[in-house]
Amino acid sequence: MSKPLCVLVGAPGAGKSTVGRLLAQAYGVSFRDTDADVEATAGKPISEIFIDEGEERFRAMETAAVAAALAEHSGVLALGGGAVLAEANRALLAGHTVVYLSVELSDAASRVGLGQGRPLLNFNPRATLRFLLDQRRPLYQEVAVHTVVTDGRTPEEITAELAELLKD
Protein backbone atom coordinates (compact mmCIF):
# COMPACT_ATOMS: atom_id res chain seq x y z
CA MET A 1 0.00 0.00 0.00
CA SER A 2 1.41 3.35 -1.02
CA LYS A 3 0.58 6.84 0.11
CA PRO A 4 0.37 9.97 -2.04
CA LEU A 5 3.21 12.49 -1.78
CA CYS A 6 0.43 15.02 -1.23
CA VAL A 7 -3.29 15.41 -1.82
CA LEU A 8 -4.56 18.71 -3.24
CA VAL A 9 -8.02 19.96 -2.31
CA GLY A 10 -9.78 23.21 -3.15
CA ALA A 11 -12.55 24.84 -5.09
CA PRO A 12 -12.90 24.82 -8.88
CA GLY A 13 -10.27 27.23 -10.19
CA ALA A 14 -7.89 26.83 -7.25
CA GLY A 15 -5.29 25.25 -9.53
CA LYS A 16 -5.35 21.65 -8.32
CA SER A 17 -4.75 20.14 -11.77
CA THR A 18 -2.31 22.75 -13.06
CA VAL A 19 -0.23 22.96 -9.87
CA GLY A 20 -0.55 19.22 -9.28
CA ARG A 21 1.00 18.43 -12.66
CA LEU A 22 3.84 20.91 -12.09
CA LEU A 23 4.52 19.53 -8.61
CA ALA A 24 4.50 15.93 -9.85
CA GLN A 25 6.92 16.92 -12.61
CA ALA A 26 9.23 18.63 -10.09
CA TYR A 27 9.31 15.49 -7.93
CA GLY A 28 9.50 13.04 -10.83
CA VAL A 29 6.29 11.30 -9.75
CA SER A 30 2.95 10.76 -11.45
CA PHE A 31 -0.11 13.00 -11.18
CA ARG A 32 -3.60 11.62 -10.64
CA ASP A 33 -6.94 13.41 -10.58
CA THR A 34 -10.00 11.68 -9.10
CA ASP A 35 -12.31 13.58 -11.49
CA ALA A 36 -10.42 11.99 -14.41
CA ASP A 37 -10.70 8.59 -12.67
CA VAL A 38 -14.48 8.99 -12.37
CA GLU A 39 -14.77 10.00 -16.03
CA ALA A 40 -12.68 7.00 -17.09
CA THR A 41 -14.80 4.61 -15.02
CA ALA A 42 -18.08 6.09 -16.29
CA GLY A 43 -16.87 6.45 -19.87
CA LYS A 44 -18.25 9.98 -20.05
CA PRO A 45 -17.60 13.50 -18.75
CA ILE A 46 -18.72 14.48 -15.25
CA SER A 47 -21.24 16.92 -16.73
CA GLU A 48 -22.97 13.97 -18.46
CA ILE A 49 -22.89 11.85 -15.28
CA PHE A 50 -24.74 14.69 -13.50
CA ILE A 51 -27.32 14.90 -16.31
CA ASP A 52 -27.79 11.15 -16.88
CA GLU A 53 -27.45 9.77 -13.36
CA GLY A 54 -27.59 12.70 -10.95
CA GLU A 55 -25.25 14.24 -8.43
CA GLU A 56 -25.82 11.49 -5.84
CA ARG A 57 -24.54 8.81 -8.24
CA PHE A 58 -21.57 11.01 -9.18
CA ARG A 59 -20.69 11.52 -5.50
CA ALA A 60 -20.79 7.75 -4.89
CA MET A 61 -18.44 7.20 -7.84
CA GLU A 62 -16.22 10.00 -6.53
CA THR A 63 -15.96 8.42 -3.07
CA ALA A 64 -14.91 5.10 -4.65
CA ALA A 65 -12.32 6.95 -6.77
CA VAL A 66 -10.92 8.80 -3.74
CA ALA A 67 -10.59 5.58 -1.71
CA ALA A 68 -8.83 3.79 -4.59
CA ALA A 69 -6.48 6.68 -5.33
CA LEU A 70 -5.47 7.15 -1.68
CA ALA A 71 -4.70 3.42 -1.42
CA GLU A 72 -2.87 3.00 -4.75
CA HIS A 73 -1.23 6.27 -5.75
CA SER A 74 2.17 7.43 -4.52
CA GLY A 75 2.50 10.65 -6.54
CA VAL A 76 0.56 13.91 -6.42
CA LEU A 77 -3.21 13.46 -6.12
CA ALA A 78 -5.88 16.09 -6.85
CA LEU A 79 -9.42 15.58 -5.58
CA GLY A 80 -12.52 17.00 -7.23
CA GLY A 81 -13.69 20.26 -5.69
CA GLY A 82 -16.68 18.67 -3.98
CA ALA A 83 -14.98 15.52 -2.70
CA VAL A 84 -14.70 17.02 0.81
CA LEU A 85 -18.49 17.17 1.07
CA ALA A 86 -18.61 13.44 1.86
CA GLU A 87 -17.76 12.62 5.46
CA ALA A 88 -16.31 9.30 4.25
CA ASN A 89 -13.80 11.15 2.07
CA ARG A 90 -12.83 13.51 4.87
CA ALA A 91 -12.23 10.49 7.13
CA LEU A 92 -10.11 8.80 4.43
CA LEU A 93 -7.88 11.90 4.24
CA ALA A 94 -6.80 11.61 7.88
CA GLY A 95 -3.09 10.87 8.09
CA HIS A 96 -2.37 12.15 4.57
CA THR A 97 -0.47 15.30 3.61
CA VAL A 98 -3.44 17.33 2.43
CA VAL A 99 -2.85 20.78 0.97
CA TYR A 100 -5.76 23.18 0.61
CA LEU A 101 -5.23 25.50 -2.36
CA SER A 102 -7.39 28.45 -1.33
CA VAL A 103 -8.85 30.80 -3.89
CA GLU A 104 -11.23 33.72 -3.62
CA LEU A 105 -14.22 34.36 -5.87
CA SER A 106 -12.65 36.77 -8.36
CA ASP A 107 -9.64 34.54 -9.13
CA ALA A 108 -11.76 31.36 -9.17
CA ALA A 109 -14.28 32.96 -11.54
CA SER A 110 -11.62 34.12 -13.99
CA ARG A 111 -9.86 30.74 -13.91
CA VAL A 112 -12.87 28.47 -14.43
CA GLY A 113 -14.41 30.65 -17.11
CA LEU A 114 -17.71 30.33 -15.27
CA GLY A 115 -19.33 27.16 -16.24
CA GLN A 116 -18.11 25.33 -19.29
CA GLY A 117 -18.08 21.64 -18.46
CA ARG A 118 -18.77 22.29 -14.79
CA PRO A 119 -22.28 21.04 -14.03
CA LEU A 120 -22.70 22.85 -10.72
CA LEU A 121 -21.88 26.18 -12.38
CA ASN A 122 -24.38 26.02 -15.24
CA PHE A 123 -26.99 28.32 -13.66
CA ASN A 124 -25.95 31.73 -12.27
CA PRO A 125 -22.30 30.64 -12.14
CA ARG A 126 -20.90 33.55 -10.11
CA ALA A 127 -23.47 33.24 -7.31
CA THR A 128 -23.15 29.45 -7.37
CA LEU A 129 -19.37 29.65 -7.17
CA ARG A 130 -19.60 32.06 -4.22
CA PHE A 131 -21.97 29.62 -2.47
CA LEU A 132 -19.65 26.65 -3.17
CA LEU A 133 -16.63 28.56 -1.83
CA ASP A 134 -18.48 29.55 1.35
CA GLN A 135 -19.97 26.06 1.86
CA ARG A 136 -16.74 24.13 1.29
CA ARG A 137 -14.07 26.40 2.82
CA PRO A 138 -14.53 25.03 6.39
CA LEU A 139 -14.33 21.46 5.04
CA TYR A 140 -11.14 22.17 3.09
CA GLN A 141 -9.67 23.73 6.24
CA GLU A 142 -10.76 20.73 8.32
CA VAL A 143 -8.85 18.20 6.18
CA ALA A 144 -5.80 20.35 5.36
CA VAL A 145 -2.37 19.97 6.89
CA HIS A 146 -1.21 23.04 4.91
CA THR A 147 -3.04 25.92 3.23
CA VAL A 148 -1.55 27.73 0.24
CA VAL A 149 -3.15 30.96 -0.98
CA THR A 150 -3.30 30.97 -4.79
CA ASP A 151 -4.87 34.36 -5.51
CA GLY A 152 -2.86 36.60 -7.82
CA ARG A 153 -0.05 34.05 -8.09
CA THR A 154 1.31 32.01 -10.98
CA PRO A 155 1.17 28.20 -10.93
CA GLU A 156 4.98 28.21 -10.75
CA GLU A 157 4.99 30.40 -7.61
CA ILE A 158 2.40 28.16 -5.95
CA THR A 159 4.34 25.03 -6.92
CA ALA A 160 7.55 26.48 -5.43
CA GLU A 161 5.77 27.18 -2.12
CA LEU A 162 4.32 23.67 -2.10
CA ALA A 163 7.73 22.12 -2.74
CA GLU A 164 9.09 24.04 0.27
CA LEU A 165 6.22 22.86 2.49
CA LEU A 166 6.74 19.24 1.46
CA LYS A 167 10.43 19.30 2.40
CA ASP A 168 9.48 19.26 6.08
C-alpha positions as CSV (number, residue, x, y, z in Angstrom):
1,M,0.0,0.0,0.0
2,S,1.4,3.4,-1.0
3,K,0.6,6.8,0.1
4,P,0.4,10.0,-2.0
5,L,3.2,12.5,-1.8
6,C,0.4,15.0,-1.2
7,V,-3.3,15.4,-1.8
8,L,-4.6,18.7,-3.2
9,V,-8.0,20.0,-2.3
10,G,-9.8,23.2,-3.2
11,A,-12.5,24.8,-5.1
12,P,-12.9,24.8,-8.9
13,G,-10.3,27.2,-10.2
14,A,-7.9,26.8,-7.2
15,G,-5.3,25.3,-9.5
16,K,-5.4,21.7,-8.3
17,S,-4.8,20.1,-11.8
18,T,-2.3,22.8,-13.1
19,V,-0.2,23.0,-9.9
20,G,-0.6,19.2,-9.3
21,R,1.0,18.4,-12.7
22,L,3.8,20.9,-12.1
23,L,4.5,19.5,-8.6
24,A,4.5,15.9,-9.9
25,Q,6.9,16.9,-12.6
26,A,9.2,18.6,-10.1
27,Y,9.3,15.5,-7.9
28,G,9.5,13.0,-10.8
29,V,6.3,11.3,-9.7
30,S,2.9,10.8,-11.4
31,F,-0.1,13.0,-11.2
32,R,-3.6,11.6,-10.6
33,D,-6.9,13.4,-10.6
34,T,-10.0,11.7,-9.1
35,D,-12.3,13.6,-11.5
36,A,-10.4,12.0,-14.4
37,D,-10.7,8.6,-12.7
38,V,-14.5,9.0,-12.4
39,E,-14.8,10.0,-16.0
40,A,-12.7,7.0,-17.1
41,T,-14.8,4.6,-15.0
42,A,-18.1,6.1,-16.3
43,G,-16.9,6.4,-19.9
44,K,-18.2,10.0,-20.0
45,P,-17.6,13.5,-18.8
46,I,-18.7,14.5,-15.3
47,S,-21.2,16.9,-16.7
48,E,-23.0,14.0,-18.5
49,I,-22.9,11.8,-15.3
50,F,-24.7,14.7,-13.5
51,I,-27.3,14.9,-16.3
52,D,-27.8,11.2,-16.9
53,E,-27.5,9.8,-13.4
54,G,-27.6,12.7,-10.9
55,E,-25.2,14.2,-8.4
56,E,-25.8,11.5,-5.8
57,R,-24.5,8.8,-8.2
58,F,-21.6,11.0,-9.2
59,R,-20.7,11.5,-5.5
60,A,-20.8,7.7,-4.9
61,M,-18.4,7.2,-7.8
62,E,-16.2,10.0,-6.5
63,T,-16.0,8.4,-3.1
64,A,-14.9,5.1,-4.6
65,A,-12.3,6.9,-6.8
66,V,-10.9,8.8,-3.7
67,A,-10.6,5.6,-1.7
68,A,-8.8,3.8,-4.6
69,A,-6.5,6.7,-5.3
70,L,-5.5,7.1,-1.7
71,A,-4.7,3.4,-1.4
72,E,-2.9,3.0,-4.7
73,H,-1.2,6.3,-5.7
74,S,2.2,7.4,-4.5
75,G,2.5,10.7,-6.5
76,V,0.6,13.9,-6.4
77,L,-3.2,13.5,-6.1
78,A,-5.9,16.1,-6.9
79,L,-9.4,15.6,-5.6
80,G,-12.5,17.0,-7.2
81,G,-13.7,20.3,-5.7
82,G,-16.7,18.7,-4.0
83,A,-15.0,15.5,-2.7
84,V,-14.7,17.0,0.8
85,L,-18.5,17.2,1.1
86,A,-18.6,13.4,1.9
87,E,-17.8,12.6,5.5
88,A,-16.3,9.3,4.3
89,N,-13.8,11.1,2.1
90,R,-12.8,13.5,4.9
91,A,-12.2,10.5,7.1
92,L,-10.1,8.8,4.4
93,L,-7.9,11.9,4.2
94,A,-6.8,11.6,7.9
95,G,-3.1,10.9,8.1
96,H,-2.4,12.1,4.6
97,T,-0.5,15.3,3.6
98,V,-3.4,17.3,2.4
99,V,-2.9,20.8,1.0
100,Y,-5.8,23.2,0.6
101,L,-5.2,25.5,-2.4
102,S,-7.4,28.4,-1.3
103,V,-8.8,30.8,-3.9
104,E,-11.2,33.7,-3.6
105,L,-14.2,34.4,-5.9
106,S,-12.6,36.8,-8.4
107,D,-9.6,34.5,-9.1
108,A,-11.8,31.4,-9.2
109,A,-14.3,33.0,-11.5
110,S,-11.6,34.1,-14.0
111,R,-9.9,30.7,-13.9
112,V,-12.9,28.5,-14.4
113,G,-14.4,30.6,-17.1
114,L,-17.7,30.3,-15.3
115,G,-19.3,27.2,-16.2
116,Q,-18.1,25.3,-19.3
117,G,-18.1,21.6,-18.5
118,R,-18.8,22.3,-14.8
119,P,-22.3,21.0,-14.0
120,L,-22.7,22.8,-10.7
121,L,-21.9,26.2,-12.4
122,N,-24.4,26.0,-15.2
123,F,-27.0,28.3,-13.7
124,N,-25.9,31.7,-12.3
125,P,-22.3,30.6,-12.1
126,R,-20.9,33.5,-10.1
127,A,-23.5,33.2,-7.3
128,T,-23.1,29.4,-7.4
129,L,-19.4,29.7,-7.2
130,R,-19.6,32.1,-4.2
131,F,-22.0,29.6,-2.5
132,L,-19.6,26.6,-3.2
133,L,-16.6,28.6,-1.8
134,D,-18.5,29.5,1.4
135,Q,-20.0,26.1,1.9
136,R,-16.7,24.1,1.3
137,R,-14.1,26.4,2.8
138,P,-14.5,25.0,6.4
139,L,-14.3,21.5,5.0
140,Y,-11.1,22.2,3.1
141,Q,-9.7,23.7,6.2
142,E,-10.8,20.7,8.3
143,V,-8.8,18.2,6.2
144,A,-5.8,20.4,5.4
145,V,-2.4,20.0,6.9
146,H,-1.2,23.0,4.9
147,T,-3.0,25.9,3.2
148,V,-1.6,27.7,0.2
149,V,-3.2,31.0,-1.0
150,T,-3.3,31.0,-4.8
151,D,-4.9,34.4,-5.5
152,G,-2.9,36.6,-7.8
153,R,-0.1,34.1,-8.1
154,T,1.3,32.0,-11.0
155,P,1.2,28.2,-10.9
156,E,5.0,28.2,-10.7
157,E,5.0,30.4,-7.6
158,I,2.4,28.2,-6.0
159,T,4.3,25.0,-6.9
160,A,7.5,26.5,-5.4
161,E,5.8,27.2,-2.1
162,L,4.3,23.7,-2.1
163,A,7.7,22.1,-2.7
164,E,9.1,24.0,0.3
165,L,6.2,22.9,2.5
166,L,6.7,19.2,1.5
167,K,10.4,19.3,2.4
168,D,9.5,19.3,6.1
